[in-house]
Amino acid sequence: MSSRLLRRLSVALALLASTGYAALASAHALTVVTEELPPYNMTLDGKLTGMGTEVVQAVLAEVGEQAHIQSMPWARAYDIALNSENVLIYSIARTPQREALFKWVGVIAPTRWFLFSLPGTHFDLKNLDDARQYQIATVKEDVGEQYLVDKGFVIGQNLQSSNKYDHNYEKLKAGRVDLWISNELNAHYLVRQGSGNPDETAVPQLSLDDLGGADGLCMAFSRNTPDELVERFRKALVRVKADGRYDAIAAKWLP
């Protein structure tokens, strides 16, 4: 075999090897998904921001991973995280129903859940059963909807499901629903934005302390993610919380 042919063969093998390595790297590339859930995750002026997003970005930097964060309707993000490998999803509530479905990293933001109404309205709700007679706005496949369905509420009867949280606020304003299940920060943010009054808030009608995920919203990985990668993110989140970066982010977003 001539030296020229050998050189050509070596180049071809090198290109084949590099292609194989690139394909392998691509197969293990990290996908990060979230939804529009202000003020945790939201797009402002074309840029994804919010408390949860900033914490995730800090953890990514600490780990040394680069990933494009994709914002989409929650049902789609949730489905991708359930069925794909190497997927990081946030801000997600950790509930018994979801415990075995994901590999959990840790809490990135506080949350409390209520049934809300608009200012100027009142419902005498002593317990969840009292709410069954009303129309309640939910978001498809989010923890609030899963919670109410588990309690016997029915989509299309006393639940009206949407793809986005701001759609539910619009339904409430239009009188198409009576109540709205949401976490506290999101509900107040949307009411203030919608009214233009920074002092206006949604009205909590019933606290849902048993909803789950009371410790806060989390980062979590799909089940088909290497444990080593998950553990790197867990340790990175601990460091971000320990050195003051988390507190600095929280101070920007929490009232």
Secondary structure, DSSP 4 states (H G I P E B T S, - for coil): --HHHHHHHHHHHHHHHHHHHHHHHHHT--EEEE--BTTTBEEETTEEESHHHHHHHHHHHHHT----EEE--HHHHHHHHHHSBSEEEEEEE--TTTGGGEEEEEEEE---EEEEE-TT-----SSGGGGTTS-EEEETTSHHHHHHHHTT--BTTTEEEESSHHHHHHHHHTTS-SEEEEEHHHHHHHHHHHHS-TT---EEEEE-TTSS-TT-EEEEEESBS-HHHHHHHHHHHHHHHHTTHHHHHHHHH--
